[in-house]
Amino acid sequence: MSDEVPITDDREPALLVTSMVDHVLDLAATWTAWDGRPVPEGERVYTPHKAIRRVADHLVDHLAEVEARLAGRPTIPDDWHASAITTPADLAPFTDQDLDEAVSRLTRLGQIWSDRLTALTADQLDRSPGEGWNFRQIAFHVAESTYYADSVGKLSAPEPGH
């Protein structure tokens, strides 16, 4: 993921975020077939749990930023370890129950984002209070969270006997 200013266009920011969540969950639906080996991507590795953690953390982090700026408060500094670390929990098998939890968590976060973004006027999206990217740019950046799930990809069950 890039820290460059996101390029925006005329797509609806709320739809971008919910479409990102749908894409991630579509891939996650195949992750119960994960063989337990982290997937290398650049200088980092990804697992199903790590991808879900990073998408959820990214949604939470930037939602907190938007809400703080709308309230006229300073944002909380970004001290996430992000994808630079792989925790023991990231290495756990990804079960049907983990998928159910991911669906509940990410669907709700996507809905909160959608509700927040659709409540903002076009002017608020493009001339956002406080320091940093405007809210439209933040939404486009958050929509890039597919990167984490795409790093794991769509998995299929191993062939019988392999």
C-alpha positions as CSV (number, residue, x, y, z in Angstrom):
1,M,0.0,0.0,0.0
2,S,1.2,3.5,-0.8
3,D,1.4,6.6,1.4
4,E,1.1,8.8,-1.8
5,V,-2.0,11.0,-2.0
6,P,-4.7,8.7,-3.4
7,I,-6.1,9.6,-6.8
8,T,-9.8,10.0,-6.7
9,D,-12.5,10.1,-9.4
10,D,-16.3,10.3,-9.6
11,R,-17.0,6.9,-8.0
12,E,-19.0,7.0,-4.8
13,P,-16.6,6.7,-1.8
14,A,-19.1,4.7,0.3
15,L,-19.6,2.2,-2.5
16,L,-15.8,1.9,-2.9
17,V,-15.4,0.9,0.8
18,T,-18.2,-1.6,0.8
19,S,-17.1,-3.1,-2.5
20,M,-13.6,-3.5,-0.9
21,V,-15.1,-5.3,2.0
22,D,-17.1,-7.6,-0.3
23,H,-14.0,-8.4,-2.3
24,V,-12.0,-9.2,0.8
25,L,-14.8,-11.5,2.1
26,D,-15.1,-13.2,-1.3
27,L,-11.4,-14.1,-1.0
28,A,-11.7,-15.0,2.7
29,A,-14.4,-17.5,1.9
30,T,-11.7,-19.7,0.3
31,W,-9.2,-19.3,3.2
32,T,-10.4,-22.3,5.2
33,A,-8.3,-24.2,2.6
34,W,-5.1,-22.4,3.7
35,D,-2.2,-24.8,4.2
36,G,-0.6,-22.9,7.1
37,R,2.3,-21.5,5.0
38,P,2.6,-17.6,5.0
39,V,2.4,-16.1,1.6
40,P,5.4,-13.9,0.7
41,E,4.6,-10.5,-0.8
42,G,7.5,-8.2,-1.3
43,E,9.5,-8.0,1.9
44,R,6.5,-9.2,4.0
45,V,4.4,-12.3,4.4
46,Y,0.7,-12.6,4.7
47,T,-1.7,-15.1,6.2
48,P,-5.5,-15.2,6.2
49,H,-5.7,-13.9,9.8
50,K,-3.1,-11.2,9.1
51,A,-5.0,-10.0,6.0
52,I,-8.3,-9.7,8.0
53,R,-6.4,-8.0,10.9
54,R,-4.9,-5.4,8.5
55,V,-8.1,-4.7,6.7
56,A,-10.0,-4.2,10.0
57,D,-7.2,-2.2,11.5
58,H,-7.1,0.0,8.4
59,L,-10.8,0.6,8.5
60,V,-10.7,1.4,12.3
61,D,-7.6,3.7,12.0
62,H,-9.0,5.9,9.3
63,L,-12.5,5.9,10.7
64,A,-11.0,7.2,14.0
65,E,-9.2,9.9,12.0
66,V,-12.3,11.0,10.2
67,E,-14.4,11.1,13.3
68,A,-11.7,13.0,15.3
69,R,-11.4,15.6,12.6
70,L,-15.1,16.1,12.3
71,A,-15.2,16.6,16.1
72,G,-12.4,19.1,15.9
73,R,-10.1,16.9,17.9
74,P,-6.5,15.9,17.1
75,T,-6.1,12.5,15.6
76,I,-4.5,9.6,17.5
77,P,-0.9,9.1,16.3
78,D,-0.5,6.0,14.1
79,D,1.5,3.5,16.2
80,W,0.3,0.3,14.5
81,H,2.9,-2.4,13.8
82,A,0.8,-3.0,10.7
83,S,2.0,-5.7,8.3
84,A,5.6,-5.3,9.5
85,I,4.9,-8.0,12.1
86,T,3.3,-11.4,11.9
87,T,1.8,-12.4,15.2
88,P,1.4,-15.9,16.5
89,A,-2.4,-15.4,16.1
90,D,-1.8,-14.5,12.4
91,L,-0.3,-18.0,12.0
92,A,-3.4,-19.9,13.4
93,P,-5.5,-22.0,11.1
94,F,-8.3,-20.1,9.4
95,T,-11.5,-21.9,10.3
96,D,-15.2,-21.6,9.3
97,Q,-15.7,-19.8,12.7
98,D,-12.9,-17.4,11.8
99,L,-14.6,-16.7,8.5
100,D,-18.0,-16.1,10.3
101,E,-16.2,-13.6,12.7
102,A,-14.5,-11.9,9.8
103,V,-17.8,-11.5,7.9
104,S,-19.5,-10.0,11.0
105,R,-16.6,-7.7,11.8
106,L,-15.8,-6.4,8.3
107,T,-19.5,-6.1,7.2
108,R,-20.2,-3.9,10.2
109,L,-17.2,-1.8,9.7
110,G,-18.1,-1.4,6.0
111,Q,-21.6,-0.3,7.0
112,I,-20.3,2.2,9.5
113,W,-18.0,3.7,6.8
114,S,-20.9,3.8,4.3
115,D,-23.2,5.5,6.8
116,R,-20.5,8.1,7.7
117,L,-19.5,8.8,4.1
118,T,-23.1,9.1,2.7
119,A,-23.9,11.6,5.6
120,L,-21.1,13.9,4.3
121,T,-21.8,16.5,1.7
122,A,-19.6,16.7,-1.4
123,D,-18.0,19.8,0.0
124,Q,-17.2,17.9,3.3
125,L,-15.7,15.1,1.3
126,D,-13.4,17.4,-0.6
127,R,-12.7,20.2,1.9
128,S,-12.4,18.2,5.1
129,P,-11.5,19.8,8.4
130,G,-8.1,19.3,10.0
131,E,-4.8,18.2,8.6
132,G,-4.2,15.5,6.1
133,W,-6.0,14.0,3.1
134,N,-9.5,15.0,2.5
135,F,-12.2,12.4,3.4
136,R,-12.7,11.4,-0.3
137,Q,-9.0,10.7,-0.5
138,I,-9.1,8.7,2.7
139,A,-12.0,6.6,1.4
140,F,-10.2,5.8,-1.8
141,H,-7.1,4.9,0.3
142,V,-9.1,2.7,2.6
143,A,-10.5,0.9,-0.5
144,E,-6.9,-0.1,-1.4
145,S,-7.1,-2.4,1.6
146,T,-7.8,-5.2,-0.9
147,Y,-4.0,-5.4,-1.1
148,Y,-3.8,-7.4,2.1
149,A,-6.4,-10.0,1.0
150,D,-5.1,-10.0,-2.6
151,S,-1.7,-11.0,-1.1
152,V,-3.2,-14.2,0.2
153,G,-5.4,-14.6,-2.9
154,K,-8.1,-17.0,-3.6
155,L,-7.3,-20.5,-2.3
156,S,-8.6,-23.8,-3.3
157,A,-8.7,-27.1,-1.3
158,P,-5.7,-29.3,-1.9
159,E,-6.1,-32.2,-4.4
160,P,-6.9,-35.5,-2.7
161,G,-3.7,-37.4,-1.9
162,H,-1.5,-34.2,-1.9
